[in-house]
Amino acid sequence: YKDVLTVSDLTVAVGEERKELCSHINLDIKKGDKIAVIGDNGIGKSSLFKTIQGIIPHYTGDVQWGKNVTTSYYEQENLNLCPDKMAIDELWDRFPHIPEAQIRRVLGNVLLTKEEVYRPVKVISGGERARLALCIIMLEKSNVLLLDEPTNHLDLNSKEVLEDALSEFDGTVIFISHDRYLLNKVPDKIIEITKSGAVVYDGNYEYYKEKALDVKPD
């Protein structure tokens, strides 16, 4: 597959009253693209992610996923985790065929170790929940990752682990972030969402700043 996602003239609207956040969104995402989605708060970046996945309906426009595309979605609030399960069971119940040693190794890769893995999801920290959700995505082995603010709750060590993993990932990555370091390290394209469309910049955040804001890099 080469064509991962084609979005034509999409309007993102939320709620029963169909409040329009942004419109005329056109995207053409190819295999291997590493794309950061940026834009003002409230412009509809998270809602765009949910719209293209069919989690919330789209009222105008067209969304076409490529053949053989499999997606994993990292939600900003980690609402897909079960609060009463222990961290290790949250992972193991989803992948029961994987031996315990490998499950522990995956958890260890994101710095979840020892007694931490036996605590319920609802009592572990925001950072630990974020790392657990990223573990699930690693084990799903999808070829397209959709990540909504993946570094929000992460400490510096965890951020570096994630940045390296995303840089080495040979599939397609589409992520929303305000993290300048991540925005410079990982993407080869920046897509800025505005009320009236999506503007594509073929570079990282420094390139975007030069082109869009006409500001020299620091």
C-alpha positions in Angstrom: 0.0 0.0 0.0 1.3 3.5 -0.8 -1.8 5.6 -0.2 -2.5 5.6 3.5 -5.2 8.2 3.9 -7.0 10.6 1.5 -9.3 13.2 3.0 -11.3 15.4 0.6 -13.1 18.6 1.6 -13.8 17.4 5.2 -15.7 19.4 7.7 -15.1 18.6 11.4 -18.2 19.2 13.5 -19.0 18.1 17.1 -22.0 17.7 19.3 -25.7 17.3 18.5 -25.8 20.9 17.3 -23.0 20.0 14.8 -20.8 22.9 15.9 -18.3 23.4 13.0 -14.6 23.6 14.1 -12.8 23.5 10.8 -13.7 22.8 7.2 -12.3 22.2 3.7 -9.7 19.8 5.1 -7.7 18.0 2.4 -5.0 15.5 3.2 -3.0 13.1 1.1 -0.9 10.8 3.4 1.5 8.3 2.0 3.2 5.2 3.4 6.1 6.1 5.7 5.1 9.8 6.2 5.8 11.2 9.7 3.3 14.0 10.1 2.7 16.4 13.0 -0.7 18.2 13.2 -0.6 21.6 14.8 -3.1 24.5 15.1 -4.8 26.7 17.7 -6.4 25.2 20.7 -10.0 24.4 20.0 -9.5 24.3 16.2 -10.5 20.6 16.2 -7.3 18.6 16.0 -8.5 15.8 18.4 -11.9 15.9 16.7 -10.2 15.5 13.3 -8.5 12.4 14.5 -11.8 11.0 15.8 -13.6 12.0 12.6 -11.1 10.2 10.2 -11.5 7.1 12.3 -15.3 7.2 12.3 -15.5 7.7 16.1 -17.5 10.8 15.5 -19.5 11.2 12.2 -18.5 13.5 9.3 -21.2 15.4 7.7 -19.4 16.6 4.5 -16.4 15.4 2.7 -14.8 12.0 2.1 -12.4 9.9 4.1 -10.6 7.0 2.4 -8.1 4.7 4.1 -5.8 2.7 1.9 -5.9 -1.1 1.5 -4.2 -3.1 4.2 -3.9 -0.1 6.6 -4.2 -1.0 10.3 -4.3 1.8 12.8 -3.5 2.2 16.5 -4.9 5.3 18.3 -3.3 6.9 21.3 -6.0 9.1 23.0 -4.9 12.1 24.9 -6.9 11.1 28.1 -6.2 7.4 27.9 -9.9 6.7 28.2 -9.5 3.3 26.6 -7.8 1.9 29.7 -9.8 0.0 32.3 -9.4 1.9 35.6 -9.8 -1.2 37.9 -7.4 -3.5 36.2 -3.8 -3.9 37.3 -1.4 -2.4 34.8 0.1 -5.8 33.8 -3.4 -7.3 33.3 -4.5 -4.3 31.1 -1.8 -5.4 28.8 -1.9 -9.2 29.2 -5.7 -9.4 28.8 -5.4 -7.8 25.4 -2.5 -10.0 24.3 -3.1 -13.3 26.2 -0.9 -15.3 23.7 2.2 -13.3 24.7 4.4 -14.9 27.5 4.6 -13.1 30.8 8.4 -12.5 30.4 7.8 -10.6 27.2 4.9 -8.6 28.7 7.2 -7.6 31.5 10.0 -6.7 29.0 7.6 -4.5 27.0 6.5 -2.8 30.3 10.2 -2.4 31.3 11.0 -0.8 27.9 8.7 2.1 28.9 10.1 2.2 32.5 7.1 0.4 34.2 8.7 -2.2 36.5 8.4 -4.2 39.8 5.4 -3.4 42.0 4.2 -0.6 39.6 2.8 -3.2 37.3 0.6 -4.7 40.0 -1.2 -1.4 40.8 -4.6 -0.6 39.4 -4.7 1.7 36.4 -6.7 4.3 38.3 -4.0 4.8 41.0 -0.9 4.9 38.8 0.3 8.4 37.7 -0.7 10.1 34.5 2.8 9.4 33.1 2.5 5.7 33.9 -0.9 5.5 32.3 0.5 7.2 29.2 3.4 4.7 29.1 1.0 1.8 29.5 -1.2 3.1 26.6 2.0 3.4 24.4 2.8 -0.3 25.3 -0.5 -1.4 23.9 0.2 0.5 20.7 3.6 -1.2 20.4 2.2 -4.6 20.8 -0.7 -4.0 18.3 2.0 -3.7 15.6 -0.2 -1.5 13.3 1.3 0.1 10.3 -0.3 3.6 11.0 -0.1 5.3 14.4 -2.5 8.1 15.4 -1.1 9.8 18.5 -2.9 12.7 20.3 -0.4 14.6 22.5 1.6 11.5 23.3 4.3 13.3 25.4 1.8 15.3 27.6 2.4 13.2 30.8 5.9 11.9 30.0 9.1 12.8 31.8 12.3 13.5 29.9 13.5 9.8 29.8 10.1 8.5 28.6 9.9 11.3 26.0 13.3 10.2 24.6 12.2 6.6 24.5 9.1 7.6 22.5 10.9 9.9 20.2 13.5 7.2 19.3 10.7 4.7 18.8 8.7 7.0 16.5 11.8 8.0 14.5 12.7 4.3 13.9 9.1 3.2 13.2 8.9 2.2 9.5 5.2 2.7 9.2 3.2 6.0 9.1 2.9 8.3 12.1 0.4 11.1 12.4 0.5 12.9 15.7 -0.8 16.0 17.4 1.7 17.8 19.7 2.7 21.1 21.2 6.1 19.6 22.2 8.7 21.6 20.2 11.4 19.0 20.6 9.2 16.2 19.3 8.0 18.5 16.5 11.6 19.1 15.4 12.8 15.5 15.8 10.2 13.3 14.3 8.1 14.8 11.5 9.0 15.2 7.9 5.8 17.2 7.4 3.8 19.7 9.5 0.1 20.1 8.8 -1.4 23.2 10.2 -5.2 23.0 10.8 -7.0 26.3 10.4 -10.8 27.1 10.4 -10.8 27.1 6.6 -8.4 24.2 5.7 -5.1 22.4 6.2 -1.8 23.8 5.1 1.1 21.3 4.5 4.7 22.2 5.2 7.4 19.8 3.9 9.7 19.9 6.9 9.9 20.0 10.7 8.8 22.7 13.1 11.8 25.0 12.5 11.0 24.8 8.7 7.4 25.6 9.5 8.4 28.6 11.6 10.6 30.0 8.8 7.9 29.5 6.1 4.7 30.2 8.0 5.8 32.8 10.6 8.8 34.1 8.7 10.8 33.7 11.9 14.5 32.7 11.8 15.3 29.6 13.9 16.8 30.3 17.4 
